[in-house]
């Protein structure tokens, strides 16, 4: 209890051992462990590099563009379906430029079939998850950018196993292509009669496994392929959300990319004292520096920033913290943020729980009363451990993958 009588619980790893460095501080992993690189894939290459690769395989360069159309527009890697390519050398071209990157180990469905969680095995046996969700008027895919995560946040399941490795740009993109293939096959819930949206992924959220900005180069390469109208997925940058726990230098770098993606900051606490414990990377870049970087993103792009805030009972849901959060956001101006409180999705073995409904409403009310748009985020997939903070590779996953 605090001296004011307000209950304050502290974040600490429950049900697992948080990794610490020699000084006893939570260990942060920025560098990807050395592992065998995945095979080079068409989605790893620029259009010019794809032409060069096709020529290297003994075919005219324009075949690379045809291959890209089959992959990005028709979601296929099957040579038999590529009848506009000459039969002689077709299989070699496909094998050389569209190697298999993701092997489906398992899928779980909930929300009446409108939410699917996939477990994928990568070429080296690493496991990642992605979550596909149908909403009225849009289809969202939550993608992973790393196998595991090195940010070591105690209340997030993904951080329990540490960082296995960065994912390649093509491994990130292939999650979208595979999802589109599954949608096209009619395997994602039922489309409503009044829903006129296209039957493909329309929105991407980089909120699966990993810290996207810790795998910056490959994530940005994947995003550029997603938005490429001619030889990519042709998506809108505004439908792509990149999140971070607060790598301030990388936020500033993202600001200079001239890509109007949606930027989301996972803040979770407005005061450094608590955030140091909740988000270990806060020991490097404090709340004010991260918020300054986020404000800079808004000023440069005109795109409103999303502030993600996991509401955890008696930990960070106090009314005074809502007021402090409002103070810090308003210090940097009006109209530049939207706050998304997310009731905590408990992880296996954790004693932490979501804030009570009354506390959630009070938190939202205080922010709204200060003129800050605030909306409780709809969470999907809790029943299949597919919601925010619940993606983790379990021993059962490892056994399934080994079969």
N, C-alpha and C positions, 0 to 999 in steps of 0.2 A: 504493500500500500504506500502511496505517496503521502507527504505530510498534509496535503489538502484533503485526504480521504478518498482520492480517486484511485481505483485499482489499476496497477500498472504491471502487466506481466512482461517478461523479457523473451525475445526470440532466441531460441537455441534449437539445435537439431534434435528432433525427437524420433526415436526408432532407428537412428543411424548415427554414425560417428563423423562429425564434421572434420575435414582435414585442416590441420594447422601447420604453420611454418615453425622454425626454430624458436621464434620469440613468442609463440602461442597465439598469433593472429591467424584468422582464417586464410587459408591458402588460395591465392588467385592464379588461374592458369590462362595466360594470354597466348602462349606459343602452342601450336598444335604438335602433339607427339608425333615422332617420325614413324610412319607406316607406309606400306606400298601404295603408290598413287593409283587411283582408278584409271581404267583405260580411257584414252582420249576419245571424246564423243563430239559429234557435230555441234552440240550446244555449248561446247567449250571453245569453239572456234569462231572467229569473225567470218563474215561472208567471203572475204578474200582468202582467208586461211582454208575455208572449206573447198574452194576451187582448187587451191594448191594440193590439198589432200586427195581430191578426186583424181587429179592428174598423176599424183604419186601412185595411185592404185591402177593407173593405166586407162583411165576414162576421160572423156572431154570434161572440161571444167563446168559446163552448164548442167551436167548431171547432178552436181551438188545442190543446185537450186531446186531441181525436181525432188530430190531426196528430202530437202528441208520442207517442202510443201506437204509431202506425205506425212512427215513427222509432226509438224506444227499445226497443220490444218486438218489432217485426217487421223492423227493420233495412232499411227501404225508403224510397226517395225517389221512387218511381215513382207518379205520379198515377193511372195505370191500375189499380193495386192497391188504391187507397183508395176502394172502392166505397161506403163508408158516408158519404162526403162528396158533396154535390151536384155533379153534373157541371159545372153552370154555375159558373164561378169556381174550380174545383178546381185547374186548372193554375196560375192566377195565385197562389193561396194557397201552393201548393207552391214555386213559383219565388220568392215573396216571403219565405218563412220557412225553406225548406230549400235555399238556394243551394248549388251544388257547391263544396266546399272543398278536397278532395283528388283529384287525378287520378293514377291509378296509372301509373307510368312503367315499372316493372320489378318482378318478384318472383323471388327465388332460393330454392330449397328444398334442405334437407340433412337429415341424421338420419332417413333413410327417409321423408321427407315430414312429419316431426313438427316441423320448424322451417322457418318461412318468413320471409325478410327482404323488406320492401316498400320501394321507393323511391317517394315521393310528390312531386308538384309542387303547390305552393300557388298561389293565384290570381295572385301577382305573379312567378311563376317561381322562387321560392325552393324548395329541395329539402330534404326531411327523410326519415328512415328510421324504421321501426318493425319489431320482431321478434316473431313469434307462435310460441309454443312449447307443444307438448302434453307433459305429464308424466303419470304415473299418478295419476289422481284430480283433476287440475286442468289448466287451460289458462291460461297466463301470456302477457301482452302487455307488451313493453318499449316504452314510448311516449316520443316526443320532446316537449319543452316549449319548445324554441327551435330556430330554424334556425341551425345552427352553435353555437358556445359561446365566451364571452368570458373563460373562466377560464385559458386559455393553459397548461395543464399539458403539459410537454414529451413525456411518454410516451403521451399520449392522442391518437388520430387526429382526433377530433372538433374539437379545439381548433386544428387546423392552419389552418383557413380563417377563424378569428375568428367573431364574432357577426354574423349577417346581420340577424335580427330576432327579437323575441318572437313566439310563436305565440298566437293567440287561444284563449279557453276552448273555443270550438266546434271549432277545428282540433285541439285535444288530444282532446276527446271523440269527434270523428269517426273518429279512429284506432281507437277501441274499437268503434264501431258498424260500421265497415267490416270489422273483423276478425270480428265476430259474423256479419255477412252471409256472409263467406267460409267460416266454420265451418259455418253452416247449409246452405251449398251443398255440403258434404262435401269441401272442398278442403284440409283440414288432416289429413294422415296418416290412419291407421286407428285407430278406437277399439277398445280391448281388450275382450274379452268380459266380463271381470270388472270393468270400469270403469263405475260407476254415476253418475259425475258428469254435470252438465248440459252440453249442447253449446253453451257460450258462454264467453266470457272470464270466468274466476273470480278471477284475480289480475292486478293492475296493478303494474308497477315503473317508476317515473320514473327510468330509467337509460339512456334513449336519448340523443339529441342534446340538449345544453343543460344548464344549471345550474337545476334547478327553482325554487330559492328566489330566484334572480335575476329570475324572472318570477312573483313571489309571488301577486299578485292574481288573475291568470288561472289559475294552477295550482289555487289554492284554489277558485275558481269552478267549474273543471272537476271537481274532486274532489266538491264538493257535488252536482253534477249526477249524477256516477257513483253516489253513495250514496242519492239521492232515490228512495224506494220508490214514490211515487205518480206523479211526472212526470219520472222520470229512468231510469237504468239499474238501480236497485235493488240495487247491489252492496254487499258488506260492507266497511266502512271498514278492518277488520282485514286484508282481502286486498289493500290498497293500500299500496305502499311508496314513500315519498318520500325521495330521497337528496340529499345535499349534500356539497360538498367542504369546507364549514365556514364558512358565513355566520352567525356567532354571533347577531347581532341577529334575523335571520329565524328561526333555530331557536327563540329565545325567543318570537317572535311565533306560530310554529306551536304551541308549547306551550299558548298561550292560546286556541286555536281550538276546543277541546272536541270534537275529532274523533279517535277512537282508531285513526288510521292507524299503520302500522309506519314507524318512523323509522330511516334508515340513514345513517351517517356514513362518508364515504370518507376514511379517515385516512391510510393508506399509509406513515406513519412516525411513531414516538412522540417523536422529538426534533426540536426546532425547527430545528436546523442543517441537517438533511437535508430536512425538510418545507418549509422556505422555498424550496428549489430544486425539489422535486417538485410542490408545490402553491403557486403564486405567491400565492394569497389568504391563505396563512399569514403573509404579511408584515403583514397587517392584524389577523387574529385568530389568536393562537398556540394551540398544542396544548392547553394547560391551560384557556384560556377556552372553546374549542370543546367539550372534554370536560365542563366544568362545565355548559355549556348542554345537552349531551346528557343528562347526569345529571338536570338539571332537567326534561327531557321525561319521563323515566321516573318521577320522583317525582310529577309532576302527572297522568300518564295511567295509570301502572301497566303500560305497554307496554314490554317489553324492547327495548333499542336494539341494532341491528346495527352492528358495526364492520367496514367493508369494508377489505381490505388486499391490494393487488396485490403478489404476491411476485415480485420482480425479482432475477435472479441477481446476487450480489455488490453490490447496491445497498442493499436494505432487509431482506434475509432473514437477517441475522446473528443467532445465538442471543442475543447480548447485547441486541439490539433487542426480541426476544420477551420477555426478562426486564424490560426497561424498560417495554414496553407493559403487561405484567402489573402492574408497580408502579403505574403511573398509573391503571389501571382499578380496582385494589383500594383505592387511596387514597380512592376515591369509593364504596366499598362492595362488597358481594357480590350476585350474582344480578340485576344490572341490565343486563348486556350479553351478547351472543353475538358472537364474532369469526368473520368469514367471510374467511379467506385465499383469494385468487383468483390462481392462476398467471397471470402476465402473458400477455395476448394480443398478440403482437408486431404492430406496424403496418408498412406498406410503408416500406422504407428505414431501418428502425430496427435498431441493433446490439444493443439490449437483448433479453433473452430471459427466459423463465420460470425460476424457481428449479429446480434439480435436485430429483428426487423425495426424495432423502435430506434435503436442506435443508428442503423443505416439511414432511416428517414431523417433523424436529427442532423446527421452529418451532411446529408444532401441539402436539407433546408437551410443550414447556416451558409453554405456556399452559394446557393441560389439567392438568398437574401442579400448577399454582398454583390450580386450581379454577375456571378460566374456560372455559366451554363454547366449543369451537372446532371448526369443521368446514370442510374444504376445499370451496369452492363448485363445484358442477357447472357447467361452462361449455358453452354450446351455440352452434352456428353459426360456429365458427372458420373452417370451410372456405369460408364465403360472406362472411367479414368481418362477421359479425353478432354477435360476442361483445362483452363489455364492453370499451369503449375502442376498438373497431374501426370504429364508425360514422362515416363521412366521405364527403363529396360529392367524387367524382373527376371528372377531365376527361371520362371516358367517360360518367359520369352526366349531365354537362352536355350532351354531344352527344346522348344518348338523349332528354333532355328537350326538346331543340330540334326534334326530328323532328316 
